[in-house]
Amino acid sequence: MAFLGALVMLLPVAWTCPAQKADYVMVSCFPNAIIANVPECPYGWEIDQLSLGGVCYSGIHSPGYFRFIIPDLTPKNHSYCGTQSEYMPGKDPKYIFYNSIVSNDTSLTVRNQPVNYTFSCTYRAAYLVNNAVFSQRVATVYVNNGSLGTFRSQLSMNAFTNSKFLYAKDAPYVINTSEIGSEVFIGIEAKGLSNRFKVVINNCWATPSPYSTDRMRWSLVISSCPSDNTVTIFENGKDSRSMFKFNSFRFQRLEKVSTVWLHCEVHVCDGERLVCQPSPCSARSLSSEAEPSGGILSAEFHVKGNGTSNKGHVPGASLSVLLVVLINSCCGLLHELEMK
């Protein structure tokens, strides 16, 4: 009998979701993607029983949540995983994207309360086809219904005048070539959300083109850690605003490039369910291929020569911010070696 008891203990036991009341969905409407998160195991449903639009069982199990991503926002009704889009004409035309996360139990009896998390994202109709993003510079974050109430927030990335982060500069941000090497202060902030939600910067990098996927890039923040000693992170995952600074540079052998793009992958974290602050960077190694877990915000910087007219910009705006540049090919080579 004791042998049989030990044998039973050795048999594999299927892991089941600890059923919990999960009556809300958190949706982030980024210019390039829609990310919907529901608390893990909602009413006992497992991740392979939940689908996006009743079509795609593409959920990702992240700490505390099941995440569903819509990466294709091409404004056409050809539908990505059941996503539908509607064009709203008028003085300020818009696209609205709709979808839902629904439960599907193929067994004979249904033992869990069915769930249907319906959500939508609204965008101004200006769509940059070449960049595969909407032209807006902010993301809208929704926490819909349920025990948390309903919140709506604008998640934005701005350049500030100094380390006090009191005054944001007007876009587009301008820097003169004579100011290369000066400090640029970046803040990413969510306004309107409950205090329990924190902004977390995952990765930041610069490119000479609007494409965040451009192979020519210079990393600034990797896995929530500074890429080198020219980058300082002031706060991250502690509040509704995260801030960092970096020294300006320019891309080597691209003197004619007058615009540089800064891209940051960020996400909003529920501080009452998760530990939002990243672990100390000294306690972990950096990976150049960090797994994306958020959406991307981008900011545009203009580089101007000393003799270039500043017409159309507020006086002094050229002192506002830096741009992304490599100082010499040697530094670029060392950085590539470090990333390998």
C-alpha positions as CSV (number, residue, x, y, z in Angstrom):
1,M,0.0,0.0,0.0
2,A,2.8,2.4,0.8
3,F,4.4,1.5,-2.6
4,L,1.1,2.4,-4.3
5,G,0.9,5.7,-2.4
6,A,4.5,6.6,-3.5
7,L,3.6,5.7,-7.1
8,V,0.6,8.0,-7.1
9,M,2.8,10.8,-5.8
10,L,5.1,10.4,-8.7
11,L,2.4,10.5,-11.3
12,P,2.4,13.8,-13.2
13,V,-0.3,16.2,-12.0
14,A,-1.8,18.7,-14.5
15,W,-1.4,22.3,-13.4
16,T,-4.7,24.1,-13.2
17,C,-5.3,27.8,-13.0
18,P,-6.2,29.1,-9.6
19,A,-9.6,30.7,-10.4
20,Q,-9.8,34.4,-9.6
21,K,-12.2,37.2,-10.2
22,A,-10.8,39.0,-13.1
23,D,-13.3,41.6,-14.2
24,Y,-11.1,44.0,-16.0
25,V,-8.9,44.3,-19.1
26,M,-6.0,46.7,-19.4
27,V,-5.5,47.9,-23.0
28,S,-2.5,49.9,-24.4
29,C,-3.1,51.5,-27.8
30,F,0.4,52.2,-29.2
31,P,1.0,53.8,-32.6
32,N,2.3,50.5,-33.9
33,A,0.4,47.9,-31.9
34,I,-2.5,47.1,-29.5
35,I,-1.6,45.2,-26.3
36,A,-4.4,43.8,-24.2
37,N,-3.8,42.2,-20.7
38,V,-6.2,40.3,-18.5
39,P,-5.3,39.0,-15.1
40,E,-4.0,35.4,-15.4
41,C,-6.5,32.5,-14.9
42,P,-9.7,34.7,-15.2
43,Y,-12.5,32.7,-13.4
44,G,-10.3,29.6,-13.9
45,W,-9.8,29.8,-17.6
46,E,-6.3,28.7,-18.8
47,I,-4.4,30.5,-21.5
48,D,-5.1,27.9,-24.2
49,Q,-8.8,28.3,-23.6
50,L,-8.8,32.0,-24.4
51,S,-8.6,33.4,-27.9
52,L,-8.3,36.8,-29.6
53,G,-11.4,37.4,-31.6
54,G,-12.4,33.8,-31.2
55,V,-9.8,33.0,-33.9
56,C,-6.2,33.1,-32.5
57,Y,-5.0,31.3,-29.4
58,S,-2.0,33.5,-29.3
59,G,-1.9,34.5,-25.6
60,I,1.4,34.9,-23.9
61,H,1.7,34.1,-20.2
62,S,3.5,37.1,-18.6
63,P,3.9,37.5,-14.8
64,G,0.4,38.0,-13.4
65,Y,-1.3,38.4,-16.8
66,F,-2.3,36.8,-20.0
67,R,-1.2,39.1,-22.8
68,F,-2.7,39.3,-26.4
69,I,-1.0,41.5,-29.0
70,I,-2.3,42.9,-32.3
71,P,0.8,43.8,-34.2
72,D,-0.8,44.8,-37.5
73,L,-2.7,48.1,-37.5
74,T,-2.9,48.5,-41.3
75,P,-6.3,50.3,-41.5
76,K,-8.1,47.8,-43.7
77,N,-11.0,45.5,-42.9
78,H,-9.0,42.3,-43.7
79,S,-8.9,41.6,-40.0
80,Y,-6.0,40.4,-37.9
81,C,-7.2,37.6,-35.6
82,G,-10.7,38.9,-35.8
83,T,-9.8,42.6,-35.5
84,Q,-12.3,44.8,-37.2
85,S,-11.7,48.5,-38.2
86,E,-14.1,51.3,-38.8
87,Y,-13.3,54.6,-40.6
88,M,-15.0,57.6,-39.0
89,P,-15.0,60.6,-41.5
90,G,-15.4,64.2,-40.5
91,K,-13.2,67.2,-39.7
92,D,-10.9,65.0,-37.7
93,P,-11.2,61.5,-39.3
94,K,-10.4,58.5,-37.2
95,Y,-9.9,54.7,-37.4
96,I,-11.4,52.6,-34.6
97,F,-10.2,49.0,-34.1
98,Y,-12.3,46.5,-32.3
99,N,-11.6,43.0,-30.9
100,S,-12.2,40.8,-27.8
101,I,-10.7,38.1,-25.7
102,V,-13.2,35.3,-25.3
103,S,-13.3,31.9,-23.6
104,N,-13.9,28.7,-25.5
105,D,-14.5,25.4,-23.7
106,T,-14.8,22.4,-26.1
107,S,-15.6,20.0,-23.3
108,L,-19.1,18.6,-22.8
109,T,-19.8,20.7,-19.7
110,V,-18.8,24.3,-19.0
111,R,-17.4,24.6,-15.5
112,N,-16.2,28.2,-15.6
113,Q,-18.0,31.5,-16.0
114,P,-17.7,32.5,-19.7
115,V,-15.6,35.6,-20.3
116,N,-15.7,38.2,-23.1
117,Y,-13.3,41.1,-22.7
118,T,-14.3,43.5,-25.5
119,F,-12.0,46.5,-26.2
120,S,-11.3,49.1,-28.9
121,C,-8.6,51.7,-29.8
122,T,-9.1,54.9,-31.7
123,Y,-6.5,56.6,-33.9
124,R,-6.4,59.7,-35.9
125,A,-6.6,58.7,-39.6
126,A,-3.0,59.9,-40.5
127,Y,-1.2,56.6,-41.1
128,L,2.5,56.4,-42.1
129,V,2.4,53.4,-44.4
130,N,6.2,53.3,-44.8
131,N,6.7,53.2,-41.0
132,A,3.7,50.9,-40.4
133,V,2.6,53.2,-37.5
134,F,0.0,55.9,-36.9
135,S,1.5,59.3,-36.9
136,Q,0.5,60.2,-33.3
137,R,3.2,60.5,-30.7
138,V,1.3,59.1,-27.7
139,A,-0.2,55.9,-26.6
140,T,-3.6,55.6,-24.9
141,V,-4.0,53.3,-22.0
142,Y,-7.4,52.0,-20.8
143,V,-8.3,50.1,-17.7
144,N,-11.9,49.1,-18.5
145,N,-14.6,48.5,-15.9
146,G,-14.4,45.9,-13.1
147,S,-13.3,46.4,-9.6
148,L,-10.6,48.9,-10.6
149,G,-13.0,51.3,-12.1
150,T,-12.4,52.8,-15.6
151,F,-9.3,54.8,-16.3
152,R,-8.0,56.5,-19.5
153,S,-4.4,57.7,-19.8
154,Q,-2.2,59.4,-22.3
155,L,1.3,57.8,-22.3
156,S,3.8,60.2,-23.8
157,M,7.5,60.6,-24.2
158,N,9.0,64.1,-24.0
159,A,12.4,65.9,-23.8
160,F,12.9,68.1,-20.7
161,T,15.2,71.1,-20.0
162,N,17.0,69.6,-17.1
163,S,17.1,66.9,-14.4
164,K,14.2,68.4,-12.5
165,F,11.9,67.3,-15.3
166,L,9.6,70.3,-14.8
167,Y,9.4,71.8,-18.3
168,A,8.9,69.7,-21.4
169,K,10.2,71.1,-24.7
170,D,8.0,71.6,-27.7
171,A,8.4,69.1,-30.5
172,P,10.1,68.7,-32.9
173,Y,13.2,68.8,-30.7
174,V,16.2,70.6,-32.2
175,I,19.9,70.4,-31.4
176,N,22.8,72.3,-33.1
177,T,25.8,70.4,-34.1
178,S,27.9,72.5,-31.7
179,E,25.9,71.0,-28.8
180,I,26.7,67.4,-29.6
181,G,27.8,65.8,-26.3
182,S,25.3,67.8,-24.2
183,E,22.8,66.0,-21.9
184,V,19.3,65.1,-23.1
185,F,16.6,64.5,-20.5
186,I,13.8,62.1,-21.4
187,G,10.6,61.5,-19.4
188,I,7.9,59.0,-20.2
189,E,4.7,59.7,-18.3
190,A,1.1,58.3,-18.0
191,K,-1.5,60.9,-16.9
192,G,-4.9,59.9,-15.6
193,L,-4.3,56.4,-14.3
194,S,-4.7,55.2,-10.7
195,N,-1.6,55.4,-8.5
196,R,-1.3,51.7,-8.5
197,F,-0.1,51.7,-12.2
198,K,3.5,52.3,-12.9
199,V,5.4,53.2,-16.1
200,V,8.3,50.8,-16.9
201,I,10.9,51.5,-19.6
202,N,12.1,48.2,-21.1
203,N,14.4,49.3,-23.9
204,C,15.4,52.5,-25.7
205,W,17.5,53.0,-28.8
206,A,18.1,55.5,-31.6
207,T,18.0,55.1,-35.4
208,P,18.8,57.4,-38.4
209,S,15.4,56.5,-39.9
210,P,11.8,56.5,-38.5
211,Y,11.8,52.7,-38.5
212,S,12.2,51.2,-35.0
213,T,13.4,48.0,-36.6
214,D,16.3,49.7,-38.4
215,R,19.4,47.6,-38.2
216,M,21.5,50.7,-37.8
217,R,20.8,51.6,-34.2
218,W,22.5,52.8,-31.0
219,S,21.2,51.2,-27.8
220,L,20.6,53.5,-24.7
221,V,18.6,51.3,-22.4
222,I,18.7,47.5,-22.5
223,S,16.4,45.4,-20.3
224,S,15.8,48.5,-18.1
225,C,19.5,49.1,-17.6
226,P,21.8,51.8,-19.0
227,S,23.8,50.5,-22.0
228,D,26.9,52.3,-20.9
229,N,28.1,55.1,-18.5
230,T,26.8,57.9,-20.8
231,V,23.2,56.9,-19.8
232,T,21.7,57.5,-16.4
233,I,18.2,56.1,-15.3
234,F,16.7,58.3,-12.6
235,E,13.5,56.4,-12.0
236,N,11.9,53.4,-13.6
237,G,8.8,51.4,-12.5
238,K,8.4,53.5,-9.4
239,D,5.7,55.9,-10.4
240,S,3.5,57.1,-13.3
241,R,6.7,58.7,-14.8
242,S,10.1,57.2,-15.6
243,M,13.1,59.3,-16.5
244,F,16.6,58.9,-17.9
245,K,19.3,61.0,-19.6
246,F,21.9,60.4,-22.2
247,N,24.7,62.3,-23.9
248,S,24.1,63.4,-27.4
249,F,26.0,62.0,-30.4
250,R,25.7,61.7,-34.1
251,F,25.8,58.7,-36.5
252,Q,29.2,58.3,-38.0
253,R,29.4,59.0,-41.8
254,L,25.8,60.2,-41.9
255,E,26.5,64.0,-41.8
256,K,23.7,64.7,-44.3
257,V,21.1,63.0,-42.0
258,S,19.3,65.9,-40.3
259,T,16.7,63.8,-38.3
260,V,17.2,61.1,-35.7
261,W,14.5,59.0,-34.0
262,L,14.5,57.9,-30.4
263,H,12.4,54.8,-29.7
264,C,11.5,53.4,-26.3
265,E,9.7,50.2,-25.6
266,V,7.5,50.7,-22.5
267,H,4.7,49.1,-20.6
268,V,2.3,49.9,-17.8
269,C,2.5,47.7,-14.7
270,D,-0.1,47.1,-12.0
271,G,1.8,47.8,-8.7
272,E,-0.7,46.0,-6.6
273,R,-0.3,42.7,-8.4
274,L,3.3,42.8,-9.4
275,V,6.8,44.1,-8.5
276,C,7.2,46.8,-11.1
277,Q,10.6,48.1,-10.3
278,P,13.3,46.2,-12.3
279,S,15.9,44.4,-10.2
280,P,19.3,46.1,-9.8
281,C,21.4,46.1,-13.0
282,S,24.5,45.1,-11.1
283,A,22.8,41.8,-10.2
284,R,22.1,40.7,-13.7
285,S,23.6,40.6,-17.2
286,L,22.3,42.5,-20.1
287,S,21.0,40.8,-23.2
288,S,21.2,42.6,-26.6
289,E,18.2,40.5,-27.7
290,A,15.7,41.4,-24.9
291,E,12.3,39.9,-25.3
292,P,9.8,42.7,-26.2
293,S,7.0,43.0,-23.7
294,G,5.6,46.5,-24.4
295,G,4.7,48.9,-27.1
296,I,7.0,51.5,-28.8
297,L,6.9,55.3,-28.4
298,S,9.1,57.4,-30.8
299,A,10.3,61.0,-30.7
300,E,11.9,62.9,-33.6
301,F,15.0,65.1,-33.2
302,H,16.4,67.6,-35.7
303,V,20.1,68.2,-36.1
304,K,21.0,71.6,-37.4
305,G,24.3,73.1,-38.3
306,N,25.4,76.4,-36.7
307,G,24.7,78.4,-39.8
308,T,21.2,76.9,-40.3
309,S,18.2,79.1,-39.8
310,N,16.0,78.4,-36.9
311,K,12.9,79.8,-38.5
312,G,9.8,78.2,-37.2
313,H,11.2,77.2,-33.9
314,V,10.9,78.9,-30.5
315,P,14.1,80.8,-29.7
316,G,16.3,78.7,-27.4
317,A,14.6,75.5,-28.5
318,S,17.8,74.4,-30.1
319,L,19.3,74.2,-26.6
320,S,16.5,71.7,-25.6
321,V,17.7,68.4,-26.6
322,L,20.3,66.2,-28.0
323,L,20.4,63.7,-30.7
324,V,21.5,60.3,-31.4
325,V,25.0,60.0,-32.8
326,L,28.2,58.0,-32.8
327,I,31.3,60.0,-32.1
328,N,33.7,57.8,-34.1
329,S,33.9,54.5,-35.8
330,C,36.1,53.1,-33.1
331,C,33.4,53.6,-30.5
332,G,30.9,52.0,-32.8
333,L,33.1,48.9,-33.3
334,L,33.6,48.5,-29.6
335,H,29.9,48.7,-29.0
336,E,29.2,46.0,-31.6
337,L,31.8,43.7,-30.0
338,E,30.2,44.2,-26.6
339,M,26.8,43.3,-28.0
340,K,28.0,40.0,-29.5
